[in-house]
Amino acid sequence: MRKLFCFIFISLFIPTLLLSQELSVQSFYLEEKDMTASTQGTMVTDYNGQPCALIKVKTVQKGFTFDGGIRGIISIVEHPDEIWVYVPDGMKRIGIYHPQLGALKDDFYWMPIHIEAGKTYIMKLTNGQPEVSDDGNIVNDSTI
């Protein structure tokens, strides 16, 4: 009976450890040629009427939630290959969570550069699991 209990416990515990990997940011940079954040029709303003900065999170995964802390997230727009996260000028950190992929280490990612209104930034995430296309081929071995 004791061996059976240990076997069941290990069988349930090991897959949970494998699935609960933490997300991390593979890269984050200003895309100077991308005018999406300041173009009429895609520009979003914050609560004070100022233009937001746009973080394009490159991912094919769905179900992410974002936390901007006290500054807040102004808007989130999902696209097929990326998620547009509009944030206020001067944003310092962002929390990213996913029900299956986990959360960022220490819950927040601290921006390595100053976030400016009307600018577009690119963020690539990783969790150590390969990205697989619909036909089963590995697309990228680290970016999600």
Buried (B, 14 or more C-beta within 10 A) or exposed (E): EEEEEEEEEEEEEEEEEEEEBBBBBBEBEBBEEBBBBBEEEBBBBBEEEEBBBBBBBBBBBEEBEBBBEEBEBBEBEEEEEBBBBBBBBEBBBBBBBBEEBBBBEEEBBEBEEEBBBBBBBBBBBBBEBEBEEEEEEEEBEBBB
